[in-house]
Amino acid sequence: MTIAQRAAATTTTWIDDRIGAGKWLKKNLRKVFPDHWSFMLGEIALYSFILLLLTGVYLTLFFNPSMKEVVYNGSYAPLNGIKMTQAYDSTLRISFDVRGGLLVRQIHHWAALLFVSSVSVHMLRVFFTGAFRKPRELNWVIGVGLMTLAILEGFAGYSLPDDLLSGTGLRIAQGIVLAIPLVGSYVSTFLFGGEFPGTDFIPRLYSIHILLIPGILLGMLTAHLLLVWYQKHTQFPGPGRTNKNVVGFPLFPVYVAKAGGFFFIVSGVIVLISALFTINPIWMYGPYTPDQVTAGSQPDWYIGWLDGAVRVMPNWEIVLWGHNLSLNILVPALIVPGIMFTLLGLYPWIEARATGDRREHHLLDRPRNAPTRTALGAMGLSFYLLIWISGGNDLIAQAFSWSINAITWTIRVLLIVLPPIVFVITRRACLGLQRKDRDKLLHGRETGIIQRLPSGAYQEVHAPLTDDAKAKILSARESYYEPIEAGPAVDANGVAAPKKGRLARRLSKFYFEQRVTPPTDEEIAEGQHHAADDLATVRPAGQITSGH
Amino acid sequence: MTQHPSNEIAAHDQHGAHGAHGEDSLPEIPHVLRQTDIDPRAARRAERQVATMFGLSAVSTILFVVAFVAVKKDSVINLPVIGPIGGQNLALGMASGLALFLIGAGAIQWARKLMSDEEIVDERKSFSSDDETRDAVVEKFRQGTDESGFTKRPIIRRTLLAAMALVPIPAIVLLRDLGPLPEKKFRTTTWAKGKRIVADVSYKPIRPEDIPIGGLVAGALPADIREVEELQGNLNERAKATIILVRMDPSEIRGQQIPGGDVDGIIAFSKICTHLGCPIALYQQRTKHLLCPCHQSTFDLADKGDVIFGPAARRLPQLPIGVDNEGYLVATGDFQEPVGPSFWERG
């Protein structure tokens, strides 16, 4: 035994004697993790979160979350002698007087942007591949919660420095709170300790940003990862990959090296970006004052969709019996996001109603094989992107010298017209791709070789598919459903069938009425037979098939 | 899923791991040998690459410490494309970024080139317990319920549920003292009859002749705003009282909220958007339109401050103004309606 092996043995024995870790390690040291680039999206989120915790703790050592006014006197000359809150003053000090302070601030901000981005794209991956299906519905709901909190946490974070941009964001948030029916003005004066801006809000937001939300995030993240570990990761279809196994690399050493290494790569890239590209230069905005604003103010990208929804909403307000119902604010800022996140959270159950299927799913869908889901996702995404673009309507108007009114009206119309069109096109595209897959499986792939038949006709020679391609296409069988059929209206004893299940049947019809049937084994065998005949007449079959 | 047909062509190299655990028709998991598996020189080359990256990472970490001491905080470096950038931020960031990145790159290269890349197979088990276990759980639960008497003693159950439903109330009540009640706070501002209007930043009073026709004072406040702020210790009054002044030819004014509320064509409007409270100052002199930079609500200052576009539902409140006996602009009263965003009790 080498010294290293002996040391490892001694350590594991010590631990095993105390908590019996041996059994667990024996089972898990070689735990299998499937490999695919898209599985790294969640990892990016995790690693940027770790970076956020580390840099965030550092920033708390220097940041002073107080709204007490002081006069700035520091290294940034243009602001010398100007009155500002201690929050802004200490952020300036972090940026200009603490060595490496600006770097850590920028790492924190870039990591936050990457965190919300990777969480969002990770969620899209999970959605479009059907990874949320049984038994992973709970983890999907935890994920939706994580994303909501990530957005809130980001907003809370960039509101803390009390610069002109962040204060403007808070002013808008306060306006939204005021619009809440019945209790709005009370909630507002309670939150802000009186009127806006007051002197209480930043210290309050600070404890929410550094303690409350990160604590919940950390707890939910742990649950999220434990469930992934316990339920084992899903995998994409491929040769030898089934719904009953998991194929990939062992935790030790490959995954430790790959995932551990990836942590350093993600961190390294974020630090390098922070070294090169300035983010949130708060010194350029100046301190917050409620009577100033800069034109072209933009929130961080993940708030853009909310801001855009608020911009595009018509100015409807109902005033009845001395009370105001501000639909122009409530609909885009609270109702639409509420509906969006609720639908997102419930989606696994909606789809399960349509499939009527209680199986466990560990093999991922190719998006084309779930045409209605993919189309619904694309439709939702088009809606999101439109309101996100609307959040930059002023910048678009300026860049292209277009009328802001025309842009706003165009987006209003598109929001109603475009998502259904996207739905139809995406579903047709998926069905088309499935048909093409079916053809490939039955007739082989096109070789580009044209053959002349004894009759004088010309035809293209088809070659059989590779194992990999075949396994991928055949996975359509796992994703194939037919609409749930209603039983007979009246059963053998003359009792009318219950009306229950009608909704499920309608949903099922909506999902699966348009479908492509994956080929059966007999059809494939016959198809291959033809393909082999084609090849035999041109050249020995081995020459084509060896190059797969 | 066992319908994968076995395939004659699947003659992969001999090292492919076997995926068939009890399912005979499964094709093998493909595996292709890497250069480093066959050629010891390639393996040694990969080894050298990995070690170089780890070594360079260590060097970068030392460079970070050197940069922390050596690079001055006010140094500026001009980079191509990116432009001028703080030298300290750049040096510290590049050094620590590379130190981190190179560990990662080295580890990944190690895993990809030198560690075994044969995929292995694990079986999945169904998560559900068997029926026997489930029955046992139901039975144990029933036994526990019986022993507690939870179902047999409804009075205990009901009082417990009622107590549990009420017990969070203190947590909500405790939040009460976070702030005062709204009362009339959203309805009034510090403007009052005779209060002089001063320009923002300079805090100098304004005479009508200081504003040319077509002119705009983008921010004006009550003359005593700084004393009020000193007294209250916050910017709350500024957030409500800020106004803009515009002057147009009296014949261009098509309507006013306060009849005759102008002084020779000078009209004062609240600067706070009635949509979500952003200060507004994007004024188009020709059309007399005022555009909010936050959500693009547009108000027509020549016509009662009415909304002509965007998500705001209410006009900008007009401040009644006049001239005092020294010839300076003053307010002749407070706004006649609440400034800023709507709220439930506004009416």
Interface residues (C-beta under 8 A of the other chain):
Chain A: R30 K31 V32 D35 M67 E69 S75 F96 D97 R99 G100 L102 L103 Q106 P135 T168 R171 I172 Q174 G175 I176 L178 A179 I180 P181 L182 V183 G184 S185 Y186 S188 T189 F190 L191 F192 G193 G194 E195 F196 P197 G198 T199 D200 Q231 K232 G238 P239 G240 R241 T242 N243 K244 N245 V246 V247 G248 F249 P250 P253 V254 A257 K258 G260 G261 F262 F263 F264 I265 V266 S267 G268 V269 I270 V271 L272 S274 A275 L276 F277 T278 T289 P290 D291 Q292 V293 T294 A295 G296 S297 D307 V310 R311 V312 M313 P314 N315 W316 E317 V319 G322 H323 N324 L325 S326 N328 I329 P332 E360 H362 L363 N393 D394 I404 N405 T408 P464 T466 D467 D468 K470 A471 L474 R477 E478 D521 I524 A525 T545 H548
Chain B: M1 Q3 H4 P5 N7 I9 A10 H12 G19 A20 H21 E23 L26 P27 E28 I29 P30 F68 K73 D74 L79 I82 I85 G86 Q88 N89 L90 L92 G93 M94 S96 G97 L98 A99 L100 F101 L102 I103 G104 A105 G106 A107 I108 W110 A111 M115 S116 D117 E119 I120 V121 D122 E123 R124 S126 F127 L175 R176 L178 G179 P180 L181 P182 K185 F186 D200 G219 L221 G233 N234 L235 N236 R238 A239 K240 T242 K271 I272 H275 L276 G277 C278 P279 I280 A281 L282 L291 P293 C294 H295 Q296 S297 V307 F309 G310 P311 A312 A313 R314 G340 P341 S342 F343 W344 E345 R346 G347
